[in-house]
């Protein structure tokens, strides 16, 4: 039998996901209620328990696999009600803040409802294979539920199946690559950008902002998204750009703000905007969103990927700020040597730094003054050892009713700062570390980036289930 999308989803959802969640429910409820745990199931599923019993009896006749207890009778379609009823028992202990627990519950239920809806469609297949987008969507949500419940092994198995489907779909697509690169003039200055022009999720636009000295090409992976995705390059940082007149951070923010506003206005009805910022792109996004007028009347979410926290996270900016633009070799060698000394056992970090240096200096060789100018401003902005600028930015966006989620690479500096009192005691944003991920890992993998965005869409209240219902 061909290993099609339907077969893959059956294995991932009805075997791996279903069995892992059933086992987790059995463990948690039995620990809390002991022998009375089955009665808790029947209480929550009172209206449908008779049907559950009948279906289990029929299955017992047809299959040799024994049903050992009431939990074995549960299906994927029952998880939503049980999670809603027992979320406080299922919720990870580290989510102690009531607001964050409420947000997490809402997102978790959106994931489960989406899985149930797609599972129902999968249970009545047509002659054609299960749609690629539906398969990827369902397995993504299944993995997120399993990750939330800390069922890491099952989450890994589901993610492996999802990757297989995605890779098979990509290898089957031999169409000519569309030129996504566009150009727009803002106040007579050219801004180059990528635009996938996708409208399978109408009413939602996702913007991406790149890191220091980089450009929109870092987000080619994001252009595979089903959301309208647009990634601009800061003026003066596109390959072949004329030398920028050393625009300051405020000027860059003004140009980008007007660019976003134009894109939103020309798109028609836009109900939700997600801004994804990587590294200093995230730092810029804090300032842009704080001052933006186009957020009024719209739902806005901000996904920050490895933004700066304090002077310890601005290593590259500090070095580039001291660079002699006429003789940059010394700066490059110093960065490489310091990284080697400090991280001699971390090959991945060392390679990432060297890849960054090659990419930036090769492109910016004739425009190092702009690079130094921006680096200097960021060095000065984050000169303090306390994460003051970061926290002020989060509070400003909370006042503007912008939902904020901050994801950091798995670095000891991030771990120490995030667990420090100034950050750990804040409740205006969701903050997390991506396990085993380096700095550039956060944006280079298409599936990971799409998952981050879909989480933000759910977080701001435009979950896939509601969105699909609206489109129908």
Helices and strands as residue ranges (DSSP letters): H 5-9, I 10-17, H 18-33, G 34-36, H 37-44, G 46-48, H 49-62, G 70-73, G 76-78, H 79-90, H 98-122, H 132-148, H 152-172, E 181-186, E 189-195, E 204-209, G 216-219, G 221-224, E 228-232, H 249-266, E 272-278, H 280-291, E 299-305, G 311-313, H 315-321, H 329-342, H 347-363, H 368-381, H 388-399, E 403-408, H 412-418, H 421-424, E 430-433, H 441-444, H 446-459, H 464-471
